[in-house]
Amino acid sequence: MTARALTIIAALALGAHGAGCATSATAQSTAALSGRAYRVRVHRPVTVGTRYRIEGRGEMRRRSEVIDSFGRRIGGEESMASAEFIGHATVRAVDGEGYASEIEVEVRRAVADDGERSGPFIAPGSTLVIRAGTGEQEPVVEREGRAIDRFSYTFLELAFDLRSLYGARAGFFGPSRRRRVGERWPVPSLSTVTVSSATTTVTREDGTRETVRAAPRATQDGSSAEATLARVVTVDGVSCLEVRTTLRSDTRREDGAMGAVQTHEWTMLVPRARSRAPLGMSTRNSIDRWTVTAIDGRPARDHLAGERSTVVRFSPIDDAAAQAANSAR
């Protein structure tokens, strides 16, 4: 990745965890800005033919275990994965609200590591066509007219949230109003995740496997979502609003036999100049889920803990910039 892109990625990653900024991504004085209100408007309509560079990276860690009624660990596993992606995107279609609905992406780099193997998961030089899904459907990714395999799709989604290609949906950050640095506001439009049933595959220490399903029952859902204007930050000379939304969901069955506590965070760097598109987006998701099942006629508890984080940088390109980038490779 370029040094400039890494600066912005570092600004997002550090900002999302409450740390400071890199030298060329500096937070403006909170004392001077705290009394000023800024229009938080994350949606920037795009047009057909708009081109930009994508640089993203992500990682995922997961740990699961199965504990029997005697407190013994009888199964479980740990896993990790990481992915990095660089590509040039061209908007091919736009919906009525100005969001990109179809994007063509020329792959420059797509590498992944799942702990057992590492290397390219999509060949450089490939052309992908990404179409927005409808409703809750996931985006469709095709290469040469065919959907890419699930392995490639998973790592592509890990490197950057595919939905971020279409632009930030206004509902993720609440209504467009003037806000002050540090101000928080609810985001009721975000849907919550519920847990009503689950399938658990138990892998015992001896290698044998058993799949059990917990019967669905009524759930209790305690969830909340709020957005924050975290700070005003200057990135490579561009004054940006750092806007963050956090969704927390605590969902469990009334009898306590199943539940999940989840946290989802989205952070965006949005230039104050409306003519500029967002510079980047980071996401961080965590889950702590449990299910009480029966194995060999005895109760057992299946526990899963996982965390995933992604940082992606967007930068506009034109033909001259693209030719310079190609010649530098």
C-alpha positions as CSV (number, residue, x, y, z in Angstrom):
1,M,0.0,0.0,0.0
2,T,1.1,3.6,-0.5
3,A,2.3,5.6,2.4
4,R,-0.5,8.1,1.9
5,A,-3.1,5.3,2.1
6,L,-1.5,3.8,5.2
7,T,-1.7,7.3,6.9
8,I,-5.5,7.4,6.4
9,I,-5.9,3.8,7.4
10,A,-3.9,4.5,10.6
11,A,-6.1,7.5,11.3
12,L,-9.2,5.4,11.0
13,A,-7.8,2.5,13.0
14,L,-6.4,4.7,15.8
15,G,-9.5,7.0,15.9
16,A,-11.8,4.0,16.2
17,H,-10.0,2.9,19.4
18,G,-9.7,6.4,20.9
19,A,-6.0,6.9,20.3
20,G,-4.1,9.7,18.7
21,C,-3.4,10.4,15.0
22,A,-0.5,10.0,12.7
23,T,1.5,13.1,11.9
24,S,-0.3,13.9,8.7
25,A,-3.7,13.0,10.2
26,T,-4.1,15.5,13.0
27,A,-7.1,16.2,15.2
28,Q,-8.0,19.8,15.3
29,S,-8.2,21.5,18.7
30,T,-11.2,20.2,20.6
31,A,-11.4,23.4,22.7
32,A,-11.7,25.5,19.6
33,L,-14.2,23.3,17.9
34,S,-16.4,22.0,20.8
35,G,-18.8,25.0,20.5
36,R,-19.2,24.8,16.7
37,A,-21.9,22.7,15.0
38,Y,-21.1,20.8,11.8
39,R,-23.6,19.3,9.3
40,V,-23.2,15.5,9.5
41,R,-24.0,14.5,5.9
42,V,-22.3,11.2,5.1
43,H,-24.1,10.4,1.8
44,R,-22.3,11.8,-1.3
45,P,-24.1,10.9,-4.5
46,V,-22.0,9.3,-7.2
47,T,-22.3,9.3,-11.0
48,V,-21.7,6.6,-13.6
49,G,-18.1,6.7,-14.6
50,T,-16.8,7.7,-11.2
51,R,-13.4,6.0,-10.5
52,Y,-11.6,5.5,-7.3
53,R,-9.0,3.3,-5.7
54,I,-9.8,0.8,-2.9
55,E,-7.2,-0.2,-0.4
56,G,-8.5,-2.4,2.4
57,R,-7.4,-4.9,5.0
58,G,-9.1,-6.9,7.6
59,E,-8.6,-9.6,10.2
60,M,-10.8,-12.1,12.1
61,R,-10.3,-14.1,15.2
62,R,-12.6,-16.8,16.5
63,R,-12.6,-19.2,19.5
64,S,-15.2,-21.8,20.3
65,E,-15.5,-24.4,23.0
66,V,-17.9,-27.0,24.2
67,I,-18.1,-27.6,28.0
68,D,-19.9,-30.7,29.4
69,S,-22.0,-30.8,32.5
70,F,-18.9,-31.6,34.6
71,G,-17.1,-28.5,33.4
72,R,-14.8,-30.4,31.0
73,R,-13.8,-29.0,27.6
74,I,-14.9,-31.7,25.1
75,G,-14.5,-29.8,21.9
76,G,-13.7,-26.5,20.3
77,E,-11.3,-24.7,18.0
78,E,-9.5,-21.5,17.4
79,S,-9.0,-19.8,14.1
80,M,-7.7,-16.6,12.6
81,A,-7.6,-15.1,9.1
82,S,-6.5,-11.9,7.4
83,A,-6.9,-10.4,4.0
84,E,-5.6,-7.4,2.0
85,F,-7.1,-6.0,-1.2
86,I,-6.2,-3.2,-3.7
87,G,-8.2,-2.5,-6.7
88,H,-9.5,0.2,-9.1
89,A,-13.2,0.6,-9.1
90,T,-15.5,2.2,-11.7
91,V,-19.2,3.0,-11.1
92,R,-21.3,1.4,-13.8
93,A,-24.8,2.0,-12.5
94,V,-26.5,4.3,-9.9
95,D,-29.9,4.0,-8.2
96,G,-32.4,6.8,-7.7
97,E,-30.8,8.1,-4.5
98,G,-27.3,8.4,-6.0
99,Y,-25.9,5.2,-4.5
100,A,-23.8,3.0,-6.8
101,S,-25.7,-0.2,-7.6
102,E,-23.1,-1.8,-9.9
103,I,-19.3,-1.4,-9.7
104,E,-16.6,-2.9,-11.9
105,V,-13.3,-3.5,-10.0
106,E,-9.9,-4.2,-11.5
107,V,-8.0,-6.3,-9.0
108,R,-4.4,-5.2,-8.3
109,R,-3.8,-7.2,-5.2
110,A,-5.8,-9.8,-3.3
111,V,-4.0,-11.9,-0.7
112,A,-5.1,-13.8,2.4
113,D,-3.9,-15.9,5.2
114,D,-6.1,-18.3,7.1
115,G,-3.4,-19.8,9.3
116,E,-2.9,-22.8,7.1
117,R,-2.3,-21.3,3.8
118,S,-1.5,-17.9,2.4
119,G,-1.4,-16.2,-1.0
120,P,-3.6,-14.7,-3.7
121,F,-7.3,-15.5,-3.4
122,I,-8.1,-13.6,-6.7
123,A,-5.6,-13.3,-9.4
124,P,-4.2,-9.8,-10.1
125,G,-5.6,-8.4,-13.4
126,S,-9.0,-10.0,-12.8
127,T,-12.1,-7.9,-13.3
128,L,-14.9,-8.2,-10.8
129,V,-18.5,-6.9,-11.2
130,I,-20.1,-6.2,-7.9
131,R,-23.9,-5.6,-7.7
132,A,-25.8,-4.3,-4.7
133,G,-28.1,-6.8,-3.0
134,T,-31.7,-6.0,-2.4
135,G,-32.9,-5.6,1.2
136,E,-30.9,-7.9,3.4
137,Q,-29.4,-9.8,0.6
138,E,-25.6,-9.7,0.3
139,P,-23.9,-8.1,-2.7
140,V,-23.3,-10.3,-5.8
141,V,-19.7,-10.6,-7.0
142,E,-19.0,-12.1,-10.5
143,R,-15.9,-12.7,-12.6
144,E,-16.3,-13.4,-16.3
145,G,-20.1,-13.7,-15.9
146,R,-20.0,-16.2,-13.0
147,A,-20.3,-15.8,-9.3
148,I,-16.9,-16.2,-7.5
149,D,-16.4,-19.1,-5.2
150,R,-17.4,-18.8,-1.6
151,F,-13.7,-19.0,-0.4
152,S,-12.8,-15.9,-2.5
153,Y,-16.0,-14.1,-1.5
154,T,-15.3,-14.6,2.2
155,F,-11.8,-13.1,2.0
156,L,-13.0,-10.3,-0.2
157,E,-15.6,-9.4,2.4
158,L,-13.0,-9.6,5.1
159,A,-10.7,-7.2,3.3
160,F,-13.4,-4.6,3.0
161,D,-17.1,-4.4,3.7
162,L,-18.6,-4.9,0.2
163,R,-21.5,-2.7,1.1
164,S,-19.2,0.2,1.8
165,L,-18.5,0.4,-2.0
166,Y,-22.0,1.8,-2.5
167,G,-21.5,4.7,-0.1
168,A,-22.6,5.2,3.5
169,R,-26.3,4.7,4.0
170,A,-27.7,7.6,5.8
171,G,-29.6,5.3,8.2
172,F,-26.3,4.1,9.6
173,F,-25.6,7.5,11.1
174,G,-29.0,9.0,11.7
175,P,-30.6,12.1,10.2
176,S,-28.5,14.8,8.6
177,R,-28.3,17.6,11.1
178,R,-25.8,20.0,12.7
179,R,-23.8,18.3,15.5
180,R,-21.1,19.4,17.9
181,V,-17.9,17.4,18.6
182,G,-18.7,14.9,21.3
183,E,-22.4,15.0,20.7
184,R,-24.3,11.7,20.7
185,W,-27.7,10.8,19.2
186,P,-29.8,7.7,18.8
187,V,-30.0,5.8,15.5
188,P,-33.4,4.0,15.6
189,S,-33.3,3.0,12.0
190,L,-30.6,0.4,12.5
191,S,-32.1,-3.2,12.6
192,T,-31.0,-5.5,15.4
193,V,-29.8,-9.0,15.3
194,T,-31.9,-11.6,17.0
195,V,-31.1,-15.2,18.0
196,S,-34.0,-17.6,17.8
197,S,-32.3,-20.9,16.8
198,A,-28.9,-22.3,16.3
199,T,-27.1,-25.4,15.0
200,T,-24.0,-26.5,16.9
201,T,-21.5,-28.9,15.4
202,V,-19.4,-30.5,18.2
203,T,-15.9,-31.8,17.4
204,R,-14.7,-33.9,20.3
205,E,-11.1,-34.4,21.2
206,D,-11.1,-37.8,19.6
207,G,-12.2,-36.3,16.2
208,T,-15.8,-37.5,16.2
209,R,-18.4,-34.9,15.3
210,E,-22.1,-34.5,16.2
211,T,-24.6,-31.8,15.1
212,V,-27.4,-30.8,17.4
213,R,-30.0,-28.1,17.0
214,A,-31.5,-26.0,19.8
215,A,-35.3,-25.6,19.5
216,P,-36.3,-22.0,19.0
217,R,-38.3,-20.2,21.7
218,A,-39.2,-16.7,22.5
219,T,-36.3,-14.3,22.7
220,Q,-35.6,-11.2,24.8
221,D,-33.8,-8.4,22.8
222,G,-32.1,-5.5,24.5
223,S,-30.3,-3.4,21.9
224,S,-29.4,0.2,21.2
225,A,-27.6,2.2,18.5
226,E,-26.1,5.6,18.8
227,A,-23.9,7.8,16.7
228,T,-21.2,10.2,17.7
229,L,-19.3,13.1,16.1
230,A,-16.0,11.9,17.5
231,R,-13.8,14.7,16.2
232,V,-12.7,16.9,13.4
233,V,-9.5,15.6,11.9
234,T,-7.3,16.9,9.0
235,V,-6.0,14.1,6.7
236,D,-3.5,15.1,4.1
237,G,-4.7,18.7,4.2
238,V,-8.4,17.7,4.0
239,S,-10.6,18.6,6.9
240,C,-12.9,15.7,7.8
241,L,-15.6,14.8,10.3
242,E,-15.0,11.5,12.1
243,V,-18.4,10.0,12.6
244,R,-19.0,6.8,14.6
245,T,-22.0,4.6,15.1
246,T,-22.1,1.8,17.7
247,L,-24.8,-0.9,17.8
248,R,-25.1,-3.2,20.8
249,S,-27.4,-6.1,20.9
250,D,-28.1,-8.4,23.8
251,T,-30.5,-11.2,22.7
252,R,-31.3,-14.3,24.7
253,R,-33.9,-16.9,25.2
254,E,-36.2,-16.5,28.1
255,D,-35.0,-19.8,29.6
256,G,-31.3,-18.8,29.3
257,A,-30.5,-21.7,27.0
258,M,-29.3,-19.5,24.2
259,G,-28.1,-15.9,23.7
260,A,-25.7,-13.6,22.1
261,V,-24.1,-10.2,23.0
262,Q,-22.9,-8.4,19.9
263,T,-21.3,-5.1,19.2
264,H,-20.9,-3.4,15.8
265,E,-19.0,-0.2,15.2
266,W,-18.8,1.8,12.0
267,T,-16.4,4.8,11.7
268,M,-16.2,7.1,8.7
269,L,-13.9,9.9,7.6
270,V,-16.2,12.4,5.8
271,P,-14.7,15.5,4.2
272,R,-16.5,18.7,5.3
273,A,-16.5,19.8,1.6
274,R,-19.6,18.2,0.1
275,S,-17.9,17.8,-3.3
276,R,-15.6,15.2,-1.9
277,A,-16.5,11.6,-1.2
278,P,-15.7,9.8,2.1
279,L,-12.0,9.0,2.5
280,G,-12.4,5.8,4.4
281,M,-14.4,3.5,6.6
282,S,-13.5,1.1,9.4
283,T,-15.7,-1.5,11.1
284,R,-15.3,-3.6,14.2
285,N,-17.6,-6.4,15.2
286,S,-17.5,-8.7,18.2
287,I,-19.8,-11.5,19.3
288,D,-20.1,-13.6,22.5
289,R,-22.7,-16.4,21.9
290,W,-23.7,-19.4,23.8
291,T,-26.1,-22.3,23.4
292,V,-27.1,-25.0,25.9
293,T,-27.5,-28.4,24.1
294,A,-27.6,-32.1,25.0
295,I,-24.7,-34.3,24.1
296,D,-24.9,-38.0,24.9
297,G,-28.0,-37.3,26.9
298,R,-26.2,-34.7,29.1
299,P,-26.5,-30.9,29.0
300,A,-23.5,-29.1,27.5
301,R,-22.7,-25.4,26.8
302,D,-21.4,-24.3,23.4
303,H,-19.6,-21.0,23.6
304,L,-18.3,-18.8,20.7
305,A,-16.3,-15.6,21.0
306,G,-15.1,-13.8,17.9
307,E,-13.9,-10.4,16.7
308,R,-13.5,-8.9,13.2
309,S,-12.1,-5.6,12.1
310,T,-11.7,-4.0,8.7
311,V,-10.2,-0.7,7.5
312,V,-10.7,0.5,4.0
313,R,-9.5,3.6,2.2
314,F,-11.1,5.2,-0.8
315,S,-9.3,7.7,-3.1
316,P,-10.5,9.2,-6.4
317,I,-8.5,8.5,-9.5
318,D,-8.4,9.9,-13.0
319,D,-6.8,8.5,-16.1
320,A,-3.5,10.5,-15.5
321,A,-3.3,9.2,-11.9
322,A,-4.1,5.6,-13.0
323,Q,-1.3,5.7,-15.7
324,A,1.2,7.1,-13.1
325,A,0.2,4.3,-10.7
326,N,0.6,1.7,-13.4
327,S,4.0,2.9,-14.5
328,A,5.2,2.9,-10.8
329,R,4.4,-0.8,-10.5
